[in-house]
Amino acid sequence: MSDSILYSDTIRQFIVDNFLFGDGDKLALDTPLFEKGIIDSTGVLELVAFIEENFNVTISDDELVQNNFSSLIAIDKFLQSKNYQNSSN
């Protein structure tokens, strides 16, 4: 299983449990989280705290942009880039 799939499964489950109240039938990898009203600004902070705690990354204020959290795919790409940066240092 690739890291990308692992991120998506774990983050998807967090979103379903915390924002969709268990109803994740319509949450696909490319579902626009903001446009569909699944996550708002407060929800992003909850999601970031979850990601930092579960994936051992630190997300800086300048990384808190919609493009990084717009969908599960965007979150995966963002986390992959964070892990790449960490492994390069």
GUROKOL-101742 format. One record per atom (N, C-alpha, C): x, y, z negated; residue number from 1; residue in one letter. Coordinates in pm, 1 decimal, padded with zeros to 6 digits, m for minus. Each point is the difference from the previous one (the first is absolute). Example, Ala and Ser with C-alpha at 12.3 -4.5 7.8 and 13.67 -1.06 7.14 Angstrom:
{u: 01319.0 | v: m00569.0 | w: m00780.0 | num: 1 | residu: a} .
{u: m00089.0 | v: 00119.0 | w: 00000.0 | num: 1 | residu: a} .
{u: 00090.0 | v: 00120.0 | w: 00000.0 | num: 1 | residu: a} .
{u: m00035.0 | v: 00105.0 | w: 00072.0 | num: 2 | residu: s} .
{u: 00082.0 | v: 00119.0 | w: m00006.0 | num: 2 | residu: s} .
{u: m00077.0 | v: 00109.0 | w: m00073.0 | num: 2 | residu: s} .
END
This chain:
{u: 00085.8 | v: m00118.6 | w: 00000.0 | num: 1 | residu: m} .
{u: m00085.8 | v: 00118.6 | w: 00000.0 | num: 1 | residu: m} .
{u: 00089.2 | v: 00123.4 | w: 00000.0 | num: 1 | residu: m} .
{u: m00026.9 | v: 00092.7 | w: 00087.2 | num: 2 | residu: s} .
{u: 00082.8 | v: 00120.0 | w: 00007.5 | num: 2 | residu: s} .
{u: m00038.7 | v: 00097.2 | w: m00111.0 | num: 2 | residu: s} .
{u: 00092.7 | v: 00093.1 | w: m00028.9 | num: 3 | residu: d} .
{u: m00028.8 | v: 00101.5 | w: m00101.0 | num: 3 | residu: d} .
{u: m00124.0 | v: 00079.9 | w: 00037.2 | num: 3 | residu: d} .
{u: m00016.4 | v: 00028.0 | w: 00128.8 | num: 4 | residu: s} .
{u: m00113.1 | v: 00080.1 | w: 00045.8 | num: 4 | residu: s} .
{u: m00132.1 | v: m00065.5 | w: m00038.5 | num: 4 | residu: s} .
{u: m00010.3 | v: m00129.0 | w: 00023.5 | num: 5 | residu: i} .
{u: m00122.4 | v: m00071.0 | w: m00034.8 | num: 5 | residu: i} .
{u: m00019.0 | v: 00000.7 | w: m00151.3 | num: 5 | residu: i} .
{u: 00106.6 | v: m00018.6 | w: m00073.1 | num: 6 | residu: l} .
{u: m00007.2 | v: 00002.1 | w: m00145.5 | num: 6 | residu: l} .
{u: m00049.8 | v: 00135.0 | w: m00050.0 | num: 6 | residu: l} .
{u: 00053.0 | v: 00109.1 | w: 00053.8 | num: 7 | residu: y} .
{u: m00045.9 | v: 00132.7 | w: m00039.2 | num: 7 | residu: y} .
{u: m00149.2 | v: 00015.7 | w: 00029.4 | num: 7 | residu: y} .
{u: m00037.6 | v: m00034.5 | w: 00121.3 | num: 8 | residu: s} .
{u: m00139.2 | v: 00019.6 | w: 00041.0 | num: 8 | residu: s} .
{u: m00096.7 | v: m00077.2 | w: m00087.4 | num: 8 | residu: s} .
{u: 00031.4 | v: m00125.6 | w: m00026.8 | num: 9 | residu: d} .
{u: m00090.6 | v: m00082.0 | w: m00081.3 | num: 9 | residu: d} .
{u: m00016.0 | v: 00057.0 | w: m00140.2 | num: 9 | residu: d} .
{u: 00110.3 | v: 00036.2 | w: m00061.2 | num: 10 | residu: t} .
{u: m00002.8 | v: 00050.8 | w: m00137.3 | num: 10 | residu: t} .
{u: m00069.2 | v: 00136.0 | w: m00007.3 | num: 10 | residu: t} .
{u: 00034.5 | v: 00088.5 | w: 00090.6 | num: 11 | residu: i} .
{u: m00059.2 | v: 00134.6 | w: 00000.2 | num: 11 | residu: i} .
{u: m00147.0 | v: m00006.7 | w: 00039.4 | num: 11 | residu: i} .
{u: m00031.3 | v: m00085.2 | w: 00096.7 | num: 12 | residu: r} .
{u: m00139.8 | v: m00016.2 | w: 00040.2 | num: 12 | residu: r} .
{u: m00083.7 | v: m00044.9 | w: m00119.1 | num: 12 | residu: r} .
{u: 00050.0 | v: m00096.6 | w: m00075.5 | num: 13 | residu: q} .
{u: m00075.2 | v: m00048.5 | w: m00115.8 | num: 13 | residu: q} .
{u: m00018.7 | v: 00109.4 | w: m00103.9 | num: 13 | residu: q} .
{u: 00102.0 | v: 00082.9 | w: m00022.5 | num: 14 | residu: f} .
{u: m00011.9 | v: 00112.3 | w: m00093.3 | num: 14 | residu: f} .
{u: m00109.5 | v: 00096.8 | w: 00047.0 | num: 14 | residu: f} .
{u: 00000.7 | v: 00032.6 | w: 00128.4 | num: 15 | residu: i} .
{u: m00099.7 | v: 00093.0 | w: 00054.3 | num: 15 | residu: i} .
{u: m00140.3 | v: m00058.6 | w: m00011.0 | num: 15 | residu: i} .
{u: m00014.5 | v: m00127.1 | w: 00035.2 | num: 16 | residu: v} .
{u: m00131.4 | v: m00065.1 | w: m00009.2 | num: 16 | residu: v} .
{u: m00048.9 | v: 00000.4 | w: m00144.4 | num: 16 | residu: v} .
{u: 00086.1 | v: m00037.0 | w: m00092.2 | num: 17 | residu: d} .
{u: m00039.9 | v: m00008.2 | w: m00140.9 | num: 17 | residu: d} .
{u: m00030.9 | v: 00135.6 | w: m00061.8 | num: 17 | residu: d} .
{u: 00077.6 | v: 00103.3 | w: 00037.3 | num: 18 | residu: n} .
{u: m00010.4 | v: 00128.5 | w: m00068.7 | num: 18 | residu: n} .
{u: m00083.3 | v: 00105.6 | w: 00071.4 | num: 18 | residu: n} .
{u: m00013.2 | v: m00011.4 | w: 00131.5 | num: 19 | residu: f} .
{u: m00071.4 | v: 00103.7 | w: 00074.8 | num: 19 | residu: f} .
{u: m00122.6 | v: m00052.3 | w: 00074.3 | num: 19 | residu: f} .
{u: m00001.9 | v: m00127.8 | w: 00029.4 | num: 20 | residu: l} .
{u: m00111.7 | v: m00057.3 | w: 00074.5 | num: 20 | residu: l} .
{u: m00083.9 | v: m00094.4 | w: m00085.4 | num: 20 | residu: l} .
{u: 00031.2 | v: m00008.4 | w: m00127.5 | num: 21 | residu: f} .
{u: m00076.0 | v: m00078.8 | w: m00096.4 | num: 21 | residu: f} .
{u: m00020.4 | v: m00144.2 | w: 00047.4 | num: 21 | residu: f} .
{u: 00106.4 | v: m00057.2 | w: 00055.9 | num: 22 | residu: g} .
{u: m00002.3 | v: m00139.4 | w: 00041.0 | num: 22 | residu: g} .
{u: m00051.6 | v: m00026.3 | w: 00139.6 | num: 22 | residu: g} .
{u: m00048.5 | v: 00102.8 | w: 00069.2 | num: 23 | residu: d} .
{u: m00057.5 | v: m00018.4 | w: 00133.8 | num: 23 | residu: d} .
{u: 00100.4 | v: 00042.6 | w: 00107.0 | num: 23 | residu: d} .
{u: 00090.1 | v: m00089.7 | w: 00033.5 | num: 24 | residu: g} .
{u: 00105.1 | v: 00032.6 | w: 00094.9 | num: 24 | residu: g} .
{u: m00021.7 | v: m00053.2 | w: 00139.8 | num: 24 | residu: g} .
{u: m00123.4 | v: m00038.8 | w: 00032.4 | num: 25 | residu: d} .
{u: m00028.1 | v: m00060.9 | w: 00130.4 | num: 25 | residu: d} .
{u: 00039.8 | v: 00087.6 | w: 00117.9 | num: 25 | residu: d} .
{u: m00013.1 | v: 00129.7 | w: m00014.1 | num: 26 | residu: k} .
{u: 00026.7 | v: 00090.1 | w: 00112.6 | num: 26 | residu: k} .
{u: 00135.7 | v: 00069.6 | w: m00009.1 | num: 26 | residu: k} .
{u: 00085.8 | v: m00045.4 | w: m00091.6 | num: 27 | residu: l} .
{u: 00132.0 | v: 00061.6 | w: m00015.2 | num: 27 | residu: l} .
{u: 00101.9 | v: m00079.4 | w: 00081.2 | num: 27 | residu: l} .
{u: 00033.8 | v: 00053.7 | w: 00115.9 | num: 28 | residu: a} .
{u: 00100.4 | v: m00061.8 | w: 00087.0 | num: 28 | residu: a} .
{u: 00133.3 | v: 00070.9 | w: m00019.8 | num: 28 | residu: a} .
{u: 00103.7 | v: m00054.7 | w: 00059.2 | num: 29 | residu: l} .
{u: 00133.0 | v: 00060.2 | w: m00012.3 | num: 29 | residu: l} .
{u: 00004.6 | v: 00142.2 | w: 00053.6 | num: 29 | residu: l} .
{u: m00082.9 | v: 00029.4 | w: 00100.6 | num: 30 | residu: d} .
{u: 00002.6 | v: 00132.0 | w: 00062.6 | num: 30 | residu: d} .
{u: m00117.0 | v: 00090.1 | w: m00040.7 | num: 30 | residu: d} .
{u: m00077.6 | v: m00040.0 | w: m00100.0 | num: 31 | residu: t} .
{u: m00110.9 | v: 00083.2 | w: m00046.7 | num: 31 | residu: t} .
{u: 00054.2 | v: 00132.2 | w: m00053.9 | num: 31 | residu: t} .
{u: m00050.0 | v: 00112.3 | w: 00050.1 | num: 32 | residu: p} .
{u: 00045.3 | v: 00130.8 | w: m00050.5 | num: 32 | residu: p} .
{u: m00055.1 | v: 00025.5 | w: m00140.9 | num: 32 | residu: p} .
{u: 00087.1 | v: m00006.2 | w: m00097.6 | num: 33 | residu: l} .
{u: m00042.0 | v: 00005.0 | w: m00139.9 | num: 33 | residu: l} .
{u: m00061.1 | v: 00133.4 | w: m00040.5 | num: 33 | residu: l} .
{u: 00051.9 | v: 00109.7 | w: 00053.9 | num: 34 | residu: f} .
{u: m00052.8 | v: 00132.2 | w: m00034.1 | num: 34 | residu: f} .
{u: m00125.5 | v: 00032.4 | w: 00080.2 | num: 34 | residu: f} .
{u: 00004.8 | v: m00024.8 | w: 00130.2 | num: 35 | residu: e} .
{u: m00113.0 | v: 00032.2 | w: 00087.4 | num: 35 | residu: e} .
{u: m00125.4 | v: m00077.6 | w: m00037.8 | num: 35 | residu: e} .
{u: 00016.9 | v: m00122.0 | w: m00050.0 | num: 36 | residu: k} .
{u: m00114.2 | v: m00082.6 | w: m00040.3 | num: 36 | residu: k} .
{u: m00042.5 | v: 00027.5 | w: m00143.9 | num: 36 | residu: k} .
{u: 00071.9 | v: 00090.4 | w: m00067.2 | num: 37 | residu: g} .
{u: m00036.3 | v: 00035.4 | w: m00136.8 | num: 37 | residu: g} .
{u: 00033.7 | v: m00107.5 | w: m00102.1 | num: 37 | residu: g} .
{u: 00089.1 | v: m00091.2 | w: 00035.7 | num: 38 | residu: i} .
{u: 00037.7 | v: m00107.6 | w: m00091.3 | num: 38 | residu: i} .
{u: 00089.7 | v: 00054.2 | w: m00111.1 | num: 38 | residu: i} .
{u: 00092.4 | v: 00087.7 | w: 00036.8 | num: 39 | residu: i} .
{u: 00092.8 | v: 00059.2 | w: m00096.3 | num: 39 | residu: i} .
{u: m00003.7 | v: 00151.9 | w: 00014.6 | num: 39 | residu: i} .
{u: m00000.1 | v: 00068.8 | w: m00113.9 | num: 40 | residu: d} .
{u: 00008.4 | v: 00146.0 | w: m00000.7 | num: 40 | residu: d} .
{u: 00130.9 | v: 00039.7 | w: m00067.5 | num: 40 | residu: d} .
{u: 00016.6 | v: 00126.3 | w: m00029.4 | num: 41 | residu: s} .
{u: 00127.4 | v: 00047.2 | w: m00056.2 | num: 41 | residu: s} .
{u: 00031.3 | v: m00064.4 | w: m00135.0 | num: 41 | residu: s} .
{u: m00099.8 | v: m00019.0 | w: m00082.3 | num: 42 | residu: t} .
{u: 00021.1 | v: m00066.8 | w: m00128.3 | num: 42 | residu: t} .
{u: 00034.9 | v: m00147.1 | w: 00022.4 | num: 42 | residu: t} .
{u: m00065.9 | v: m00060.9 | w: 00096.5 | num: 43 | residu: g} .
{u: 00026.9 | v: m00138.9 | w: 00032.5 | num: 43 | residu: g} .
{u: 00142.2 | v: m00022.2 | w: 00048.2 | num: 43 | residu: g} .
{u: 00053.3 | v: 00096.4 | w: 00072.8 | num: 44 | residu: v} .
{u: 00138.4 | v: m00011.4 | w: 00046.7 | num: 44 | residu: v} .
{u: 00094.5 | v: m00007.0 | w: m00119.0 | num: 44 | residu: v} .
{u: m00024.5 | v: 00080.0 | w: m00101.5 | num: 45 | residu: l} .
{u: 00085.6 | v: m00002.0 | w: m00118.1 | num: 45 | residu: l} .
{u: m00006.4 | v: m00136.5 | w: m00069.5 | num: 45 | residu: l} .
{u: m00118.4 | v: m00058.0 | w: m00007.1 | num: 46 | residu: e} .
{u: m00014.5 | v: m00134.1 | w: m00057.5 | num: 46 | residu: e} .
{u: 00074.2 | v: m00103.0 | w: 00084.8 | num: 46 | residu: e} .
{u: m00014.0 | v: 00011.8 | w: 00130.9 | num: 47 | residu: l} .
{u: 00066.9 | v: m00091.7 | w: 00091.9 | num: 47 | residu: l} .
{u: 00151.3 | v: 00012.7 | w: m00011.0 | num: 47 | residu: l} .
{u: 00050.2 | v: 00121.0 | w: m00006.5 | num: 48 | residu: v} .
{u: 00144.1 | v: 00023.6 | w: m00012.3 | num: 48 | residu: v} .
{u: 00052.2 | v: m00061.2 | w: m00130.4 | num: 48 | residu: v} .
{u: m00070.6 | v: 00019.6 | w: m00108.9 | num: 49 | residu: a} .
{u: 00041.9 | v: m00058.3 | w: m00128.4 | num: 49 | residu: a} .
{u: 00005.3 | v: m00152.2 | w: 00010.6 | num: 49 | residu: a} .
{u: m00099.5 | v: m00057.9 | w: 00064.7 | num: 50 | residu: f} .
{u: m00002.8 | v: m00145.7 | w: 00019.5 | num: 50 | residu: f} .
{u: 00119.2 | v: m00045.9 | w: 00083.5 | num: 50 | residu: f} .
{u: 00027.1 | v: 00069.3 | w: 00108.8 | num: 51 | residu: i} .
{u: 00111.0 | v: m00036.3 | w: 00089.3 | num: 51 | residu: i} .
{u: 00133.0 | v: 00011.8 | w: m00073.2 | num: 51 | residu: i} .
{u: 00019.4 | v: 00110.1 | w: m00070.8 | num: 52 | residu: e} .
{u: 00126.5 | v: 00019.3 | w: m00071.8 | num: 52 | residu: e} .
{u: 00021.8 | v: m00110.8 | w: m00103.2 | num: 52 | residu: e} .
{u: m00105.2 | v: m00035.5 | w: m00069.3 | num: 53 | residu: e} .
{u: 00010.6 | v: m00102.1 | w: m00104.2 | num: 53 | residu: e} .
{u: 00022.2 | v: m00140.0 | w: 00058.5 | num: 53 | residu: e} .
{u: m00068.2 | v: m00030.7 | w: 00108.7 | num: 54 | residu: n} .
{u: 00002.9 | v: m00136.2 | w: 00053.4 | num: 54 | residu: n} .
{u: 00109.8 | v: m00027.3 | w: 00101.6 | num: 54 | residu: n} .
{u: 00051.2 | v: 00104.5 | w: 00064.1 | num: 55 | residu: f} .
{u: 00100.7 | v: m00020.8 | w: 00104.2 | num: 55 | residu: f} .
{u: 00133.7 | v: 00065.2 | w: m00033.2 | num: 55 | residu: f} .
{u: 00013.8 | v: 00047.5 | w: m00123.4 | num: 56 | residu: n} .
{u: 00127.3 | v: 00054.0 | w: m00048.0 | num: 56 | residu: n} .
{u: 00057.7 | v: 00107.1 | w: 00092.8 | num: 56 | residu: n} .
{u: m00084.5 | v: 00094.2 | w: 00037.4 | num: 57 | residu: v} .
{u: 00043.3 | v: 00114.3 | w: 00080.2 | num: 57 | residu: v} .
{u: m00042.5 | v: 00127.2 | w: m00072.5 | num: 57 | residu: v} .
{u: 00066.3 | v: 00108.7 | w: 00033.5 | num: 58 | residu: t} .
{u: m00038.9 | v: 00131.8 | w: m00049.6 | num: 58 | residu: t} .
{u: m00043.9 | v: 00081.9 | w: 00119.9 | num: 58 | residu: t} .
{u: m00117.7 | v: 00057.3 | w: m00008.8 | num: 59 | residu: i} .
{u: m00054.5 | v: 00080.1 | w: 00108.3 | num: 59 | residu: i} .
{u: 00008.4 | v: 00146.2 | w: m00042.5 | num: 59 | residu: i} .
{u: 00073.4 | v: 00077.7 | w: 00077.7 | num: 60 | residu: s} .
{u: 00019.8 | v: 00141.3 | w: m00033.3 | num: 60 | residu: s} .
{u: m00118.8 | v: 00083.1 | w: 00048.3 | num: 60 | residu: s} .
{u: m00010.3 | v: 00120.2 | w: m00053.3 | num: 61 | residu: d} .
{u: m00110.9 | v: 00088.7 | w: 00035.8 | num: 61 | residu: d} .
{u: m00005.8 | v: 00027.0 | w: 00150.3 | num: 61 | residu: d} .
{u: 00115.5 | v: 00014.7 | w: 00063.0 | num: 62 | residu: d} .
{u: m00000.5 | v: 00030.5 | w: 00143.8 | num: 62 | residu: d} .
{u: m00040.4 | v: m00121.2 | w: 00084.7 | num: 62 | residu: d} .
{u: m00006.9 | v: m00117.5 | w: m00060.4 | num: 63 | residu: e} .
{u: m00046.7 | v: m00119.7 | w: 00071.6 | num: 63 | residu: e} .
{u: m00150.4 | v: m00020.6 | w: m00015.7 | num: 63 | residu: e} .
{u: m00062.5 | v: 00081.2 | w: m00084.2 | num: 64 | residu: l} .
{u: m00144.6 | v: m00010.4 | w: m00022.0 | num: 64 | residu: l} .
{u: m00075.9 | v: 00073.3 | w: 00110.9 | num: 64 | residu: l} .
{u: 00011.3 | v: m00053.9 | w: 00119.3 | num: 65 | residu: v} .
{u: m00068.3 | v: 00056.3 | w: 00115.3 | num: 65 | residu: v} .
{u: m00096.4 | v: m00104.1 | w: 00055.7 | num: 65 | residu: v} .
{u: m00103.7 | v: 00048.5 | w: 00062.4 | num: 66 | residu: q} .
{u: m00105.4 | v: m00088.3 | w: 00048.7 | num: 66 | residu: q} .
{u: 00052.8 | v: m00106.6 | w: 00096.2 | num: 66 | residu: q} .
{u: 00096.6 | v: 00035.3 | w: 00082.8 | num: 67 | residu: n} .
{u: 00052.6 | v: m00097.4 | w: 00096.7 | num: 67 | residu: n} .
{u: 00056.4 | v: m00125.0 | w: m00067.1 | num: 67 | residu: n} .
{u: 00055.7 | v: 00014.0 | w: m00119.8 | num: 68 | residu: n} .
{u: 00057.9 | v: m00115.4 | w: m00069.3 | num: 68 | residu: n} .
{u: m00104.9 | v: m00090.5 | w: m00063.3 | num: 68 | residu: n} .
{u: m00121.7 | v: 00050.6 | w: m00019.0 | num: 69 | residu: f} .
{u: m00102.8 | v: m00074.2 | w: m00072.1 | num: 69 | residu: f} .
{u: m00132.6 | v: m00006.9 | w: 00075.0 | num: 69 | residu: f} .
{u: 00001.9 | v: 00022.7 | w: 00130.0 | num: 70 | residu: s} .
{u: m00123.7 | v: 00009.2 | w: 00077.3 | num: 70 | residu: s} .
{u: m00067.1 | v: m00134.4 | w: 00025.9 | num: 70 | residu: s} .
{u: 00075.7 | v: m00108.8 | w: m00006.3 | num: 71 | residu: s} .
{u: m00055.0 | v: m00135.0 | w: 00022.7 | num: 71 | residu: s} .
{u: 00095.6 | v: m00100.1 | w: m00062.8 | num: 71 | residu: s} .
{u: m00041.4 | v: m00124.8 | w: m00005.2 | num: 72 | residu: l} .
{u: 00089.3 | v: m00103.8 | w: m00051.2 | num: 72 | residu: l} .
{u: 00124.5 | v: m00013.0 | w: 00086.9 | num: 72 | residu: l} .
{u: m00015.7 | v: 00016.6 | w: 00129.7 | num: 73 | residu: i} .
{u: 00114.9 | v: m00005.3 | w: 00091.4 | num: 73 | residu: i} .
{u: 00097.6 | v: 00113.4 | w: m00032.4 | num: 73 | residu: i} .
{u: m00052.2 | v: 00120.8 | w: m00019.7 | num: 74 | residu: a} .
{u: 00085.5 | v: 00115.2 | w: m00031.2 | num: 74 | residu: a} .
{u: 00073.3 | v: m00021.3 | w: m00132.5 | num: 74 | residu: a} .
{u: m00068.5 | v: m00055.2 | w: m00097.9 | num: 75 | residu: i} .
{u: 00062.2 | v: m00026.1 | w: m00129.9 | num: 75 | residu: i} .
{u: 00111.1 | v: m00103.2 | w: 00015.7 | num: 75 | residu: i} .
{u: m00025.4 | v: m00104.5 | w: 00077.2 | num: 76 | residu: d} .
{u: 00103.3 | v: m00101.5 | w: 00026.5 | num: 76 | residu: d} .
{u: 00123.3 | v: 00062.1 | w: 00062.3 | num: 76 | residu: d} .
{u: m00019.6 | v: 00079.5 | w: 00102.8 | num: 77 | residu: k} .
{u: 00112.9 | v: 00063.8 | w: 00068.1 | num: 77 | residu: k} .
{u: 00077.6 | v: 00088.5 | w: m00096.8 | num: 77 | residu: k} .
{u: m00071.8 | v: 00074.6 | w: m00080.1 | num: 78 | residu: f} .
{u: 00062.8 | v: 00087.9 | w: m00098.2 | num: 78 | residu: f} .
{u: 00082.4 | v: m00081.5 | w: m00100.0 | num: 78 | residu: f} .
{u: m00057.5 | v: m00107.9 | w: m00054.4 | num: 79 | residu: l} .
{u: 00072.5 | v: m00082.2 | w: m00096.4 | num: 79 | residu: l} .
{u: 00119.6 | v: m00069.0 | w: 00063.5 | num: 79 | residu: l} .
{u: m00013.8 | v: m00043.2 | w: 00122.5 | num: 80 | residu: q} .
{u: 00113.5 | v: m00060.6 | w: 00069.6 | num: 80 | residu: q} .
{u: 00112.8 | v: 00101.2 | w: 00015.7 | num: 80 | residu: q} .
{u: m00034.5 | v: 00124.3 | w: 00033.6 | num: 81 | residu: s} .
{u: 00104.0 | v: 00102.6 | w: 00014.5 | num: 81 | residu: s} .
{u: 00063.5 | v: 00030.7 | w: m00135.4 | num: 81 | residu: s} .
{u: m00078.3 | v: m00000.1 | w: m00107.6 | num: 82 | residu: k} .
{u: 00054.3 | v: 00022.3 | w: m00134.4 | num: 82 | residu: k} .
{u: 00095.9 | v: m00112.2 | w: m00036.3 | num: 82 | residu: k} .
{u: m00037.0 | v: m00122.4 | w: 00026.1 | num: 83 | residu: n} .
{u: 00086.2 | v: m00114.0 | w: m00033.1 | num: 83 | residu: n} .
{u: 00125.3 | v: m00000.5 | w: 00086.2 | num: 83 | residu: n} .
{u: m00012.7 | v: 00042.1 | w: 00124.9 | num: 84 | residu: y} .
{u: 00116.7 | v: 00008.5 | w: 00087.9 | num: 84 | residu: y} .
{u: 00097.4 | v: 00105.1 | w: m00053.5 | num: 84 | residu: y} .
{u: m00054.3 | v: 00115.9 | w: m00039.7 | num: 85 | residu: q} .
{u: 00083.9 | v: 00107.3 | w: m00054.8 | num: 85 | residu: q} .
{u: 00070.5 | v: m00047.7 | w: m00127.3 | num: 85 | residu: q} .
{u: m00074.0 | v: m00071.1 | w: m00086.1 | num: 86 | residu: n} .
{u: 00058.5 | v: m00048.2 | w: m00125.7 | num: 86 | residu: n} .
{u: 00109.6 | v: m00102.6 | w: 00025.9 | num: 86 | residu: n} .
{u: m00018.4 | v: m00085.4 | w: 00099.2 | num: 87 | residu: s} .
{u: 00100.2 | v: m00103.0 | w: 00027.1 | num: 87 | residu: s} .
{u: 00120.7 | v: 00057.6 | w: 00073.3 | num: 87 | residu: s} .
{u: m00016.4 | v: 00115.8 | w: 00064.0 | num: 88 | residu: s} .
{u: 00110.5 | v: 00064.3 | w: 00071.0 | num: 88 | residu: s} .
{u: 00091.6 | v: 00076.4 | w: m00093.9 | num: 88 | residu: s} .
{u: m00051.6 | v: 00036.2 | w: m00115.4 | num: 89 | residu: n} .
{u: 00079.0 | v: 00079.6 | w: m00096.3 | num: 89 | residu: n} .
{u: 00092.3 | v: m00085.5 | w: m00081.7 | num: 89 | residu: n} .
END
